[in-house]
Amino acid sequence: MSGNFVKLVEVGPRDGLQNEPYTVPTSLKLDLIDRLGRTGLKVIESTSFVSDRAIPQMADAEDVIAGLKRRAGIRYPALVPNERGYDRARSVGVDEVALFTAASEAFNQHNINCTIEESLRRFAPVVHRARNDGVRVRGYVSTVLGCPYQGQVPIADVVRVAEALFEAGCEEISLGDTIGVGTPRKAAEMVRAVGASIPIAQLAVHFHDTYGQALANIMTCLDLGVRVVDSSVAGLGGCPYARGATGNVATEDVIYMLEGVGMETGIDLLEMARTGDWIAGELGRPRSRAGQAVLKRH
Ligand SMILES: CC(C)(COP(=O)([O-])OP(=O)([O-])OC[C@H]1O[C@@H](n2cnc3c(N)ncnc32)[C@H](O)[C@@H]1OP(=O)([O-])[O-])[C@@H](O)C(=O)NCCC(=O)NCCSC(=O)C[C@@](C)(O)CC(=O)[O-]
């Protein structure tokens, strides 16, 4: 990966939609993924194979994957919490999965109903099978800068969980500020600590923008060498197990900032702004700041 190229992982169709209060039609999800695929994105996290009782919005995961109009050069990963999710994902041809756990026990219990250790035990056979199947595996660590139930999360806990996922075989570790409470110095301290044992090229950052800190946090992490950033078109999202947390940082805002500091994403900002404007309209959601400004100029 070149020094000034930043890979954006678009999480809008999954993280962005999972908390929508009404059922988003599968056709709308597919339309969103297709439009995102025209912007230059190379990774679009498309759905999750979780319990439909836990997350009703993702109940159509098989239909979403089966209905994708796959474009060459784009990867369409999906979240799986356990082997059952892996089986479901594989049954429709998913070739990249993301496992997810947290640095906070309390959050993990609410989110996936088990301890951190149990989650890691559940992941072991998934990673083993994925390796045999040639399936790429990403690992998420949630609550890296704070937890809605426990409050402060010690950095040592983040490091321990990130290392466990990495050693288990996850090729990329995404560090999630699930409730968007982080600020730049804390984010830097956390990334430095994780980066001491995991190559920085294999770390991604995943900021929610609850307190408007996401861009500042991302910039700080870029200065430390991070080159993979998760974001969500129009800033869609919010975690069902983190009340009050708003969406991910908006993809349009991230692209605008990166272009401004001379970094490349390979993504067409105007096309992304149009996509953000369209989906925000469909869902009755606010637009991203940069997206709106770009559209006004054109
Ligand atoms: C993990 C479980 C399944 C445990 O849920 P559980 O109730 O502890 O599991 P269980 O094994 O006892 O199974 C209970 C029922 O769920 C079914 N089940 C079991 N597994 C599956 C599956 N894969 N797909 C479909 N169904 C499944 C299973 O078959 C059974 O059905 P029943 O027999 O009662 O009818 C549940 O808690 C769950 O699905 N949680 C998902 C939570 C979630 O998706 N959260 C949002 C994603 S994480 C996130 O957003 C953060 C992130 C990644 O973006 C980063 C950040 O911002 O920090």
The ligand as an ORCA input file, in Angstrom:
! r2SCAN-3c Opt
* xyz -5 1
  C     -24.325    -13.770     18.481
  C     -25.766    -14.142     18.718
  C     -26.265    -15.029     17.605
  C     -25.811    -14.917     20.022
  O     -27.148    -15.059     20.433
  P     -27.539    -16.157     21.528
  O     -28.980    -15.971     21.809
  O     -26.603    -16.088     22.664
  O     -27.161    -17.449     20.696
  P     -27.616    -18.917     20.698
  O     -26.480    -19.679     20.112
  O     -28.141    -19.292     22.057
  O     -28.823    -18.898     19.648
  C     -30.051    -18.295     19.935
  C     -30.885    -18.301     18.672
  O     -30.228    -17.533     17.661
  C     -29.974    -18.373     16.515
  N     -28.692    -18.009     15.951
  C     -27.471    -18.151     16.477
  N     -26.557    -17.694     15.639
  C     -27.211    -17.281     14.533
  C     -26.786    -16.725     13.315
  N     -25.504    -16.495     13.068
  N     -27.729    -16.413     12.401
  C     -29.024    -16.643     12.640
  N     -29.506    -17.165     13.794
  C     -28.569    -17.485     14.725
  C     -29.967    -19.782     17.070
  O     -30.258    -20.698     16.047
  C     -31.071    -19.695     18.102
  O     -32.327    -19.681     17.446
  P     -33.613    -20.392     18.129
  O     -33.214    -21.825     18.227
  O     -33.757    -19.727     19.481
  O     -34.700    -20.062     17.167
  C     -26.680    -12.892     18.837
  O     -26.402    -12.230     20.024
  C     -26.481    -11.969     17.680
  O     -26.811    -12.293     16.552
  N     -25.931    -10.757     17.920
  C     -25.638     -9.838     16.842
  C     -25.395     -8.503     17.370
  C     -25.056     -7.547     16.247
  O     -25.173     -7.855     15.078
  N     -24.623     -6.335     16.638
  C     -24.258     -5.324     15.689
  C     -22.993     -5.627     14.985
  S     -21.543     -5.212     15.950
  C     -21.292     -3.550     15.626
  O     -22.125     -2.924     15.040
  C     -19.994     -2.915     16.031
  C     -19.046     -2.724     14.854
  C     -18.634     -4.054     14.241
  O     -19.648     -1.958     13.843
  C     -17.770     -1.998     15.317
  C     -18.001     -0.826     16.282
  O     -18.623      0.167     15.910
  O     -17.555     -0.947     17.411
*
